[in-house]
Amino acid sequence: MASAATENGGADHVVQLSVREAPSEIGAGEASESEEISPLLTQAERPKINIFTVSYPRRKPRDQVTRLTEVETSLVTQFALWVWSGSRYSGLLCMALSSTMYFLMGVVSNVFSVQSIPLFETAFTRCTIILISSYMWLRKTGQPIRGLANVRYLLISRALVGYFSLMSFMYCIQRLPLSQAILLSFTTPIMASVMARIILHEKLKIADIGGLACSFFGVLFIFRGVLTTQGGLVNNGEGSNAYTWKSNHIYAILVGLFSAITGGVSYCLIRAGAKASDQPMATVFSFGVLASPAAGICSFALEDFVFPGLYSSVVMLILGVLAFFAEVFLARALQLEKTSKVANVQFMEAALSQLWGIGWLSIAPSFHRLVGCLLIVISVCCTMYIGPDKEAN
C-alpha cells in the first residue's frame, strides 16, 4: 500500500512516499538479514576497526630518524662484533683499535688543557676506572670475578709485573724528557716478542723480525732530533764528537729499559692468562685490583693530593674510559694472535701521533719524521697483508 502527499509551500514541492510491506514479508526479510549479519557480529575476538578507530602517525620524520639511528647502531654493533671475533684478522684489528685509543688519549690530553694533576694521582684515577669498568663487565657477563682456579697464579703474576712496569715508566717520565721516555716505551713490543720466544716458545719468522725492525727504525727516525738535542747527550764544549752521559740519565734510561722488559713479560702473561681462561677481561681486572690501591697509596704518600675541578674530572674520566678499552682490546689481541705480529701493529700509535701533529698542530713536516712514519706504515701494512699464522689460535 502506497500513499503520496503534496504540500504547496510557495514554489517548493515536497513529495513524501511511504511503502508498507506485509508482515510476513517483513519477518522473512529480517530473518534473512539477521542470518547474514549475525556471524559478523558474534565474532568478538576480531577488533572493531573503522576510519575513526585507526590511528595514523603524525610525525613521520621523527620515526624515520629513529629507524636510521637503529640501523646505524646495528651497523656499529655488527662491526664491533666482527672486529672482536668475526674475522681471522680480529687479533690484528683489536691491536689496531687499542693503539688508536692510546693515540686518542694523547689527543685529548693535548687538546683539552686541564689543571696540573700529580702523576700518581692520574695513574690512580685511570686504574680505578679500569678496575670498576672491568668489574662491571665481569658481573654483567656472569664470569667469575676471581678467575678460574688454574689461571689465578697467571693473573697475579700479570698484575705484579704490569704494576712494576707502570711504576718504572712513571719514574722514567719524571727523570727524562717526555720524548725520550716515549722512545724507551716503544722498545716494549720488541721485548714482548723476545720474551714470547723464551717464555711461550713462539716462533719468530723472518717476516716478523723484519717488521719489528722496520717499525723501530721508523720510531728512531721520528725521534732522531730528540736524541741529539735533549737529555743525556751533552757536548763537552771542545768541538769534538765525544759525548759524556750524565749518571742520573743513565740510571733513568736503565729504569726505562726495565719498564720495557717487564712490559714484555706482562704481554706474555696476558696472552697466557687470556688463552687459559678463554676471555681477556680477567687479566684487565687483576691488574686494576693491584694497581688501583697501590697507585692510591703512592699518591697520598709521595705527593700532595689535588682535588680536580669539574672540567678536569670530566677529562680524566674520558681518559680513564679510553684507557680501559685500550687495555681490553690489547688483551683480546694478545689472546687471538701471536705476540710478535700484534706487537708490530702497536707501532702505529707513533705514526698516528706524528701525522696528527703535522696536520693539526702545524708541526714542521721534517724529512726524518716523514721517513719514520712511512717506514711504520709500510711495516704495519705488510703485517696486515700477510695476516695471521695458520697455527695461531
C-alpha positions as a Markdown table, in Angstrom:
| # | Residue | x | y | z |
|---|---|---|---|---|
| 1 | Met | 0.0 | 0.0 | 0.0 |
| 2 | Ala | 1.4 | 3.3 | -1.0 |
| 3 | Ser | 0.4 | 6.9 | -0.3 |
| 4 | Ala | 1.7 | 10.2 | -1.6 |
| 5 | Ala | 1.1 | 13.7 | -0.2 |
| 6 | Thr | 1.9 | 17.0 | -1.8 |
| 7 | Glu | 2.4 | 20.3 | 0.1 |
| 8 | Asn | 2.4 | 23.7 | -1.6 |
| 9 | Gly | 4.7 | 26.0 | 0.3 |
| 10 | Gly | 5.4 | 28.7 | -2.2 |
| 11 | Ala | 7.4 | 27.4 | -5.1 |
| 12 | Asp | 8.8 | 24.4 | -3.4 |
| 13 | His | 7.0 | 21.0 | -3.6 |
| 14 | Val | 7.8 | 18.3 | -1.1 |
| 15 | Val | 6.7 | 14.8 | -2.0 |
| 16 | Gln | 6.6 | 12.1 | 0.6 |
| 17 | Leu | 6.4 | 8.5 | -0.4 |
| 18 | Ser | 5.9 | 5.7 | 2.1 |
| 19 | Val | 5.8 | 2.0 | 1.3 |
| 20 | Arg | 4.4 | -0.7 | 3.6 |
| 21 | Glu | 5.0 | -4.3 | 3.3 |
| 22 | Ala | 3.1 | -7.2 | 4.5 |
| 23 | Pro | 4.0 | -8.5 | 8.0 |
| 24 | Ser | 5.0 | -12.0 | 6.6 |
| 25 | Glu | 7.3 | -10.4 | 4.1 |
| 26 | Ile | 8.9 | -8.2 | 6.7 |
| 27 | Gly | 9.6 | -11.1 | 9.1 |
| 28 | Ala | 11.1 | -13.2 | 6.4 |
| 29 | Gly | 13.3 | -10.3 | 5.3 |
| 30 | Glu | 14.5 | -9.5 | 8.8 |
| 31 | Ala | 15.3 | -13.2 | 9.4 |
| 32 | Ser | 17.3 | -13.5 | 6.3 |
| 33 | Glu | 19.2 | -10.3 | 7.0 |
| 34 | Ser | 19.9 | -11.4 | 10.6 |
| 35 | Glu | 21.2 | -14.7 | 9.4 |
| 36 | Glu | 23.7 | -12.8 | 7.1 |
| 37 | Ile | 24.8 | -10.2 | 9.7 |
| 38 | Ser | 24.8 | -12.3 | 12.9 |
| 39 | Pro | 28.1 | -14.2 | 12.1 |
| 40 | Leu | 29.9 | -10.9 | 11.7 |
| 41 | Leu | 28.6 | -9.5 | 14.9 |
| 42 | Thr | 29.2 | -12.6 | 17.1 |
| 43 | Gln | 33.0 | -12.7 | 16.4 |
| 44 | Ala | 34.0 | -10.7 | 19.4 |
| 45 | Glu | 37.6 | -11.6 | 19.0 |
| 46 | Arg | 38.0 | -9.5 | 15.9 |
| 47 | Pro | 38.7 | -5.8 | 16.6 |
| 48 | Lys | 36.2 | -3.3 | 15.5 |
| 49 | Ile | 38.1 | -1.1 | 13.1 |
| 50 | Asn | 36.7 | 1.8 | 11.2 |
| 51 | Ile | 38.0 | 5.1 | 10.0 |
| 52 | Phe | 37.5 | 6.6 | 13.4 |
| 53 | Thr | 39.5 | 4.0 | 15.4 |
| 54 | Val | 42.6 | 3.7 | 13.1 |
| 55 | Ser | 45.4 | 5.9 | 14.4 |
| 56 | Tyr | 47.6 | 7.4 | 11.8 |
| 57 | Pro | 51.2 | 8.6 | 12.6 |
| 58 | Arg | 51.6 | 12.3 | 12.6 |
| 59 | Arg | 55.4 | 12.6 | 13.0 |
| 60 | Lys | 56.9 | 10.7 | 10.2 |
| 61 | Pro | 60.2 | 12.5 | 10.2 |
| 62 | Arg | 60.9 | 11.5 | 13.8 |
| 63 | Asp | 60.1 | 7.9 | 13.1 |
| 64 | Gln | 62.4 | 7.9 | 10.1 |
| 65 | Val | 65.2 | 9.4 | 12.2 |
| 66 | Thr | 64.6 | 6.7 | 14.9 |
| 67 | Arg | 64.8 | 4.0 | 12.2 |
| 68 | Leu | 68.0 | 5.4 | 10.8 |
| 69 | Thr | 69.5 | 5.6 | 14.3 |
| 70 | Glu | 68.6 | 2.0 | 14.9 |
| 71 | Val | 70.2 | 1.0 | 11.6 |
| 72 | Glu | 73.4 | 2.9 | 12.3 |
| 73 | Thr | 73.5 | 1.4 | 15.8 |
| 74 | Ser | 73.1 | -2.1 | 14.4 |
| 75 | Leu | 75.9 | -1.5 | 11.9 |
| 76 | Val | 78.2 | -0.3 | 14.6 |
| 77 | Thr | 77.4 | -3.3 | 16.8 |
| 78 | Gln | 77.9 | -5.7 | 13.9 |
| 79 | Phe | 81.3 | -4.0 | 13.1 |
| 80 | Ala | 82.3 | -4.3 | 16.8 |
| 81 | Leu | 81.4 | -8.0 | 16.9 |
| 82 | Trp | 83.2 | -8.6 | 13.6 |
| 83 | Val | 86.3 | -6.9 | 14.9 |
| 84 | Trp | 86.1 | -8.8 | 18.3 |
| 85 | Ser | 85.7 | -12.3 | 17.0 |
| 86 | Gly | 84.2 | -12.4 | 13.5 |
| 87 | Ser | 87.3 | -12.4 | 11.3 |
| 88 | Arg | 90.6 | -14.2 | 11.1 |
| 89 | Tyr | 92.2 | -10.7 | 11.3 |
| 90 | Ser | 90.4 | -10.0 | 14.6 |
| 91 | Gly | 93.6 | -10.1 | 16.7 |
| 92 | Leu | 95.4 | -7.6 | 14.4 |
| 93 | Leu | 92.3 | -5.4 | 14.3 |
| 94 | Cys | 91.9 | -5.4 | 18.0 |
| 95 | Met | 95.5 | -4.2 | 18.4 |
| 96 | Ala | 95.0 | -1.5 | 15.8 |
| 97 | Leu | 92.0 | -0.3 | 17.8 |
| 98 | Ser | 94.0 | -0.4 | 21.1 |
| 99 | Ser | 96.8 | 1.7 | 19.5 |
| 100 | Thr | 94.2 | 4.1 | 18.1 |
| 101 | Met | 92.7 | 4.6 | 21.6 |
| 102 | Tyr | 96.1 | 5.2 | 23.1 |
| 103 | Phe | 96.6 | 7.8 | 20.4 |
| 104 | Leu | 93.2 | 9.4 | 21.2 |
| 105 | Met | 94.3 | 9.6 | 24.8 |
| 106 | Gly | 97.2 | 11.8 | 23.7 |
| 107 | Val | 95.0 | 13.9 | 21.5 |
| 108 | Val | 92.5 | 14.5 | 24.4 |
| 109 | Ser | 95.4 | 15.4 | 26.7 |
| 110 | Asn | 96.8 | 17.9 | 24.2 |
| 111 | Val | 93.5 | 19.5 | 23.1 |
| 112 | Phe | 91.8 | 19.8 | 26.5 |
| 113 | Ser | 94.1 | 21.6 | 28.9 |
| 114 | Val | 93.3 | 20.9 | 32.5 |
| 115 | Gln | 94.8 | 21.8 | 35.8 |
| 116 | Ser | 98.0 | 20.3 | 36.9 |
| 117 | Ile | 97.4 | 16.9 | 38.4 |
| 118 | Pro | 100.2 | 14.9 | 40.0 |
| 119 | Leu | 101.4 | 11.8 | 38.1 |
| 120 | Phe | 100.5 | 9.2 | 40.7 |
| 121 | Glu | 97.0 | 10.7 | 41.2 |
| 122 | Thr | 96.5 | 10.5 | 37.4 |
| 123 | Ala | 97.6 | 6.9 | 37.5 |
| 124 | Phe | 95.3 | 6.2 | 40.5 |
| 125 | Thr | 92.3 | 7.6 | 38.7 |
| 126 | Arg | 92.8 | 5.6 | 35.5 |
| 127 | Cys | 93.5 | 2.4 | 37.4 |
| 128 | Thr | 90.4 | 2.9 | 39.4 |
| 129 | Ile | 88.2 | 3.4 | 36.3 |
| 130 | Ile | 89.8 | 0.3 | 34.8 |
| 131 | Leu | 89.0 | -1.6 | 38.0 |
| 132 | Ile | 85.4 | -0.5 | 38.2 |
| 133 | Ser | 84.7 | -1.0 | 34.5 |
| 134 | Ser | 86.2 | -4.5 | 34.3 |
| 135 | Tyr | 84.3 | -5.5 | 37.4 |
| 136 | Met | 81.0 | -4.4 | 35.9 |
| 137 | Trp | 81.9 | -6.2 | 32.7 |
| 138 | Leu | 82.6 | -9.4 | 34.5 |
| 139 | Arg | 79.4 | -9.1 | 36.6 |
| 140 | Lys | 77.2 | -8.4 | 33.6 |
| 141 | Thr | 78.6 | -11.3 | 31.6 |
| 142 | Gly | 78.4 | -13.7 | 34.5 |
| 143 | Gln | 82.1 | -14.5 | 34.5 |
| 144 | Pro | 84.0 | -15.4 | 37.8 |
| 145 | Ile | 85.5 | -12.4 | 39.5 |
| 146 | Arg | 88.5 | -14.2 | 40.8 |
| 147 | Gly | 89.1 | -16.1 | 37.6 |
| 148 | Leu | 89.4 | -19.8 | 37.1 |
| 149 | Ala | 91.4 | -21.7 | 39.7 |
| 150 | Asn | 94.0 | -22.9 | 37.2 |
| 151 | Val | 94.9 | -19.4 | 36.0 |
| 152 | Arg | 94.9 | -17.4 | 39.2 |
| 153 | Tyr | 98.7 | -17.5 | 39.5 |
| 154 | Leu | 99.0 | -16.2 | 36.0 |
| 155 | Leu | 96.6 | -13.3 | 36.8 |
| 156 | Ile | 98.5 | -12.5 | 40.0 |
| 157 | Ser | 101.8 | -12.6 | 38.2 |
| 158 | Arg | 100.4 | -10.4 | 35.4 |
| 159 | Ala | 99.2 | -7.8 | 37.9 |
| 160 | Leu | 102.5 | -7.7 | 39.7 |
| 161 | Val | 104.7 | -7.4 | 36.6 |
| 162 | Gly | 102.3 | -4.9 | 35.0 |
| 163 | Tyr | 102.4 | -2.7 | 38.1 |
| 164 | Phe | 106.2 | -2.8 | 38.2 |
| 165 | Ser | 106.3 | -1.8 | 34.5 |
| 166 | Leu | 103.9 | 1.1 | 35.2 |
| 167 | Met | 105.8 | 2.4 | 38.1 |
| 168 | Ser | 109.1 | 2.2 | 36.3 |
| 169 | Phe | 107.7 | 4.1 | 33.3 |
| 170 | Met | 106.3 | 6.8 | 35.6 |
| 171 | Tyr | 109.8 | 7.2 | 37.2 |
| 172 | Cys | 111.3 | 7.4 | 33.7 |
| 173 | Ile | 108.8 | 10.2 | 32.8 |
| 174 | Gln | 109.8 | 12.2 | 35.9 |
| 175 | Arg | 113.6 | 11.9 | 35.2 |
| 176 | Leu | 113.8 | 12.0 | 31.4 |
| 177 | Pro | 112.4 | 14.3 | 28.8 |
| 178 | Leu | 109.0 | 13.0 | 27.7 |
| 179 | Ser | 110.1 | 12.2 | 24.2 |
| 180 | Gln | 112.9 | 10.0 | 25.4 |
| 181 | Ala | 110.7 | 8.2 | 27.8 |
| 182 | Ile | 108.2 | 7.6 | 25.0 |
| 183 | Leu | 111.0 | 6.3 | 22.8 |
| 184 | Leu | 112.1 | 3.8 | 25.5 |
| 185 | Ser | 108.5 | 2.7 | 25.9 |
| 186 | Phe | 108.4 | 1.8 | 22.2 |
| 187 | Thr | 111.0 | -0.9 | 22.9 |
| 188 | Thr | 108.3 | -2.8 | 24.7 |
| 189 | Pro | 107.0 | -4.5 | 21.5 |
| 190 | Ile | 110.5 | -5.8 | 20.8 |
| 191 | Met | 110.9 | -7.0 | 24.3 |
| 192 | Ala | 107.5 | -8.7 | 24.2 |
| 193 | Ser | 108.4 | -10.6 | 21.0 |
| 194 | Val | 111.7 | -11.8 | 22.6 |
| 195 | Met | 110.0 | -12.8 | 25.8 |
| 196 | Ala | 107.3 | -14.6 | 23.9 |
| 197 | Arg | 110.0 | -16.6 | 22.2 |
| 198 | Ile | 111.6 | -17.5 | 25.5 |
| 199 | Ile | 108.5 | -17.9 | 27.8 |
| 200 | Leu | 105.8 | -19.1 | 25.3 |
| 201 | His | 108.1 | -20.7 | 22.8 |
| 202 | Glu | 106.6 | -18.8 | 19.9 |
| 203 | Lys | 108.3 | -18.9 | 16.6 |
| 204 | Leu | 109.8 | -15.8 | 15.3 |
| 205 | Lys | 109.8 | -15.8 | 11.5 |
| 206 | Ile | 112.0 | -13.6 | 9.3 |
| 207 | Ala | 108.9 | -11.5 | 8.3 |
| 208 | Asp | 108.1 | -10.9 | 12.0 |
| 209 | Ile | 111.7 | -9.8 | 12.8 |
| 210 | Gly | 111.8 | -7.6 | 9.7 |
| 211 | Gly | 108.6 | -5.9 | 10.5 |
| 212 | Leu | 109.6 | -5.2 | 14.1 |
| 213 | Ala | 113.0 | -3.8 | 12.9 |
| 214 | Cys | 111.4 | -1.7 | 10.2 |
| 215 | Ser | 108.9 | -0.2 | 12.7 |
| 216 | Phe | 111.5 | 0.5 | 15.3 |
| 217 | Phe | 113.8 | 2.2 | 12.8 |
| 218 | Gly | 110.8 | 4.3 | 11.9 |
| 219 | Val | 110.5 | 5.3 | 15.6 |
| 220 | Leu | 114.2 | 6.2 | 15.6 |
| 221 | Phe | 113.8 | 8.4 | 12.6 |
| 222 | Ile | 110.9 | 10.2 | 14.2 |
| 223 | Phe | 112.8 | 10.9 | 17.4 |
| 224 | Arg | 116.2 | 11.4 | 15.7 |
| 225 | Gly | 116.2 | 15.1 | 16.5 |
| 226 | Val | 115.3 | 14.5 | 20.1 |
| 227 | Leu | 118.2 | 12.0 | 20.7 |
| 228 | Thr | 120.8 | 14.6 | 19.6 |
| 229 | Thr | 119.4 | 17.7 | 21.3 |
| 230 | Gln | 117.8 | 16.7 | 24.6 |
| 231 | Gly | 118.6 | 14.8 | 27.7 |
| 232 | Gly | 121.6 | 12.7 | 28.3 |
| 233 | Leu | 123.8 | 13.6 | 25.4 |
| 234 | Val | 125.9 | 16.6 | 26.4 |
| 235 | Asn | 128.7 | 18.2 | 24.3 |
| 236 | Asn | 132.0 | 18.5 | 26.1 |
| 237 | Gly | 132.5 | 22.0 | 24.6 |
| 238 | Glu | 135.7 | 21.3 | 22.7 |
| 239 | Gly | 134.1 | 20.8 | 19.3 |
| 240 | Ser | 134.9 | 17.1 | 19.2 |
| 241 | Asn | 132.4 | 14.3 | 18.6 |
| 242 | Ala | 132.8 | 12.8 | 22.1 |
| 243 | Tyr | 129.8 | 12.9 | 24.4 |
| 244 | Thr | 129.5 | 12.2 | 28.1 |
| 245 | Trp | 126.5 | 10.7 | 29.7 |
| 246 | Lys | 125.2 | 12.0 | 32.9 |
| 247 | Ser | 124.9 | 9.4 | 35.6 |
| 248 | Asn | 121.3 | 10.3 | 36.5 |
| 249 | His | 120.2 | 9.9 | 32.9 |
| 250 | Ile | 121.9 | 6.6 | 32.6 |
| 251 | Tyr | 120.0 | 5.4 | 35.7 |
| 252 | Ala | 116.8 | 6.7 | 34.3 |
| 253 | Ile | 117.4 | 5.0 | 31.0 |
| 254 | Leu | 118.1 | 1.7 | 32.8 |
| 255 | Val | 114.8 | 2.1 | 34.6 |
| 256 | Gly | 113.1 | 2.7 | 31.3 |
| 257 | Leu | 114.6 | -0.4 | 29.8 |
| 258 | Phe | 113.5 | -2.3 | 32.9 |
| 259 | Ser | 110.0 | -1.0 | 32.3 |
| 260 | Ala | 110.1 | -2.2 | 28.7 |
| 261 | Ile | 111.3 | -5.7 | 29.8 |
| 262 | Thr | 108.6 | -6.1 | 32.4 |
| 263 | Gly | 106.1 | -4.8 | 29.9 |
| 264 | Gly | 107.2 | -7.5 | 27.5 |
| 265 | Val | 106.8 | -10.2 | 30.2 |
| 266 | Ser | 103.4 | -8.7 | 31.1 |
| 267 | Tyr | 102.3 | -9.2 | 27.4 |
| 268 | Cys | 103.3 | -12.9 | 27.6 |
| 269 | Leu | 101.3 | -13.3 | 30.9 |
| 270 | Ile | 98.3 | -11.5 | 29.4 |
| 271 | Arg | 98.4 | -13.9 | 26.4 |
| 272 | Ala | 98.8 | -17.0 | 28.6 |
| 273 | Gly | 96.1 | -15.9 | 31.1 |
| 274 | Ala | 93.6 | -14.8 | 28.4 |
| 275 | Lys | 94.0 | -18.1 | 26.5 |
| 276 | Ala | 93.8 | -20.2 | 29.6 |
| 277 | Ser | 90.6 | -18.5 | 30.8 |
| 278 | Asp | 89.2 | -18.1 | 27.3 |
| 279 | Gln | 88.4 | -14.5 | 27.9 |
| 280 | Pro | 90.6 | -11.3 | 28.2 |
| 281 | Met | 88.7 | -9.4 | 30.9 |
| 282 | Ala | 90.1 | -11.3 | 33.9 |
| 283 | Thr | 93.7 | -10.0 | 33.1 |
| 284 | Val | 92.4 | -6.4 | 33.0 |
| 285 | Phe | 90.6 | -6.8 | 36.2 |
| 286 | Ser | 93.5 | -8.4 | 38.0 |
| 287 | Phe | 95.7 | -5.5 | 37.0 |
| 288 | Gly | 93.2 | -3.0 | 38.3 |
| 289 | Val | 92.8 | -4.8 | 41.6 |
| 290 | Leu | 96.5 | -4.4 | 42.4 |
| 291 | Ala | 97.4 | -1.2 | 40.6 |
| 292 | Ser | 94.5 | 1.0 | 41.8 |
| 293 | Pro | 95.1 | 0.7 | 45.6 |
| 294 | Ala | 98.9 | 0.7 | 45.1 |
| 295 | Ala | 98.8 | 3.9 | 43.0 |
| 296 | Gly | 96.4 | 5.5 | 45.6 |
| 297 | Ile | 98.9 | 4.8 | 48.4 |
| 298 | Cys | 101.7 | 6.2 | 46.4 |
| 299 | Ser | 99.6 | 9.3 | 45.5 |
| 300 | Phe | 98.8 | 10.1 | 49.1 |
| 301 | Ala | 102.2 | 9.2 | 50.5 |
| 302 | Leu | 104.6 | 10.7 | 47.9 |
| 303 | Glu | 102.6 | 13.6 | 46.5 |
| 304 | Asp | 100.2 | 16.3 | 47.6 |
| 305 | Phe | 96.7 | 15.4 | 46.6 |
| 306 | Val | 95.0 | 17.9 | 44.3 |
| 307 | Phe | 91.2 | 17.9 | 44.1 |
| 308 | Pro | 90.3 | 18.3 | 40.5 |
| 309 | Gly | 87.6 | 20.6 | 39.3 |
| 310 | Leu | 84.5 | 19.6 | 37.3 |
| 311 | Tyr | 86.1 | 20.2 | 33.9 |
| 312 | Ser | 89.3 | 18.3 | 34.8 |
| 313 | Ser | 87.3 | 15.5 | 36.3 |
| 314 | Val | 85.3 | 15.0 | 33.1 |
| 315 | Val | 88.6 | 15.0 | 31.0 |
| 316 | Met | 90.1 | 12.5 | 33.5 |
| 317 | Leu | 87.0 | 10.3 | 33.2 |
| 318 | Ile | 87.2 | 10.3 | 29.4 |
| 319 | Leu | 90.9 | 9.4 | 29.6 |
| 320 | Gly | 90.1 | 6.6 | 32.0 |
| 321 | Val | 87.4 | 5.1 | 29.8 |
| 322 | Leu | 89.7 | 5.2 | 26.8 |
| 323 | Ala | 92.5 | 3.5 | 28.8 |
| 324 | Phe | 90.0 | 0.8 | 29.8 |
| 325 | Phe | 89.0 | 0.0 | 26.3 |
| 326 | Ala | 92.6 | 0.2 | 25.1 |
| 327 | Glu | 93.6 | -2.4 | 27.7 |
| 328 | Val | 90.7 | -4.6 | 26.8 |
| 329 | Phe | 91.5 | -4.6 | 23.1 |
| 330 | Leu | 95.1 | -5.2 | 23.9 |
| 331 | Ala | 94.3 | -8.2 | 25.9 |
| 332 | Arg | 91.9 | -9.5 | 23.2 |
| 333 | Ala | 94.6 | -9.0 | 20.5 |
| 334 | Leu | 97.2 | -11.0 | 22.5 |
| 335 | Gln | 94.6 | -13.7 | 23.2 |
| 336 | Leu | 93.9 | -14.2 | 19.5 |
| 337 | Glu | 97.2 | -13.6 | 17.7 |
| 338 | Lys | 100.9 | -14.2 | 18.0 |
| 339 | Thr | 102.7 | -11.7 | 20.1 |
| 340 | Ser | 105.3 | -10.6 | 17.5 |
| 341 | Lys | 102.5 | -9.7 | 15.0 |
| 342 | Val | 100.3 | -7.7 | 17.3 |
| 343 | Ala | 103.3 | -6.0 | 18.8 |
| 344 | Asn | 104.3 | -4.7 | 15.4 |
| 345 | Val | 100.9 | -3.2 | 14.9 |
| 346 | Gln | 101.3 | -1.3 | 18.1 |
| 347 | Phe | 103.9 | 0.9 | 16.5 |
| 348 | Met | 101.1 | 2.6 | 14.5 |
| 349 | Glu | 100.5 | 4.8 | 17.6 |
| 350 | Ala | 103.7 | 6.6 | 16.9 |
| 351 | Ala | 102.9 | 7.2 | 13.3 |
| 352 | Leu | 99.4 | 8.5 | 14.1 |
| 353 | Ser | 100.7 | 10.9 | 16.7 |
| 354 | Gln | 103.2 | 12.4 | 14.2 |
| 355 | Leu | 100.7 | 12.7 | 11.4 |
| 356 | Trp | 98.2 | 14.3 | 13.7 |
| 357 | Gly | 100.9 | 16.7 | 14.9 |
| 358 | Ile | 101.8 | 17.6 | 11.4 |
| 359 | Gly | 98.2 | 18.1 | 10.3 |
| 360 | Trp | 96.6 | 19.6 | 13.4 |
| 361 | Leu | 99.3 | 21.2 | 15.4 |
| 362 | Ser | 101.2 | 22.6 | 12.4 |
| 363 | Ile | 104.4 | 20.8 | 13.3 |
| 364 | Ala | 107.0 | 21.2 | 10.5 |
| 365 | Pro | 107.0 | 18.0 | 8.4 |
| 366 | Ser | 110.7 | 17.3 | 8.5 |
| 367 | Phe | 112.3 | 14.7 | 6.3 |
| 368 | His | 113.2 | 12.3 | 9.1 |
| 369 | Arg | 109.6 | 12.4 | 10.6 |
| 370 | Leu | 108.0 | 11.6 | 7.2 |
| 371 | Val | 110.5 | 8.8 | 6.6 |
| 372 | Gly | 109.8 | 7.4 | 10.0 |
| 373 | Cys | 106.0 | 7.5 | 9.5 |
| 374 | Leu | 106.4 | 5.9 | 6.1 |
| 375 | Leu | 108.5 | 3.0 | 7.5 |
| 376 | Ile | 106.0 | 2.3 | 10.2 |
| 377 | Val | 103.0 | 2.4 | 7.8 |
| 378 | Ile | 104.7 | 0.1 | 5.4 |
| 379 | Ser | 105.6 | -2.4 | 8.1 |
| 380 | Val | 102.2 | -2.4 | 9.6 |
| 381 | Cys | 100.5 | -2.8 | 6.2 |
| 382 | Cys | 102.8 | -5.7 | 5.4 |
| 383 | Thr | 101.9 | -7.4 | 8.7 |
| 384 | Met | 98.2 | -6.9 | 8.0 |
| 385 | Tyr | 98.6 | -8.1 | 4.4 |
| 386 | Ile | 100.5 | -11.3 | 5.4 |
| 387 | Gly | 97.8 | -11.9 | 8.0 |
| 388 | Pro | 97.8 | -14.3 | 11.0 |
| 389 | Asp | 99.7 | -17.5 | 11.0 |
| 390 | Lys | 97.8 | -20.7 | 10.3 |
| 391 | Glu | 98.8 | -22.2 | 13.6 |
| 392 | Ala | 97.7 | -19.2 | 15.6 |
| 393 | Asn | 94.6 | -19.8 | 17.7 |
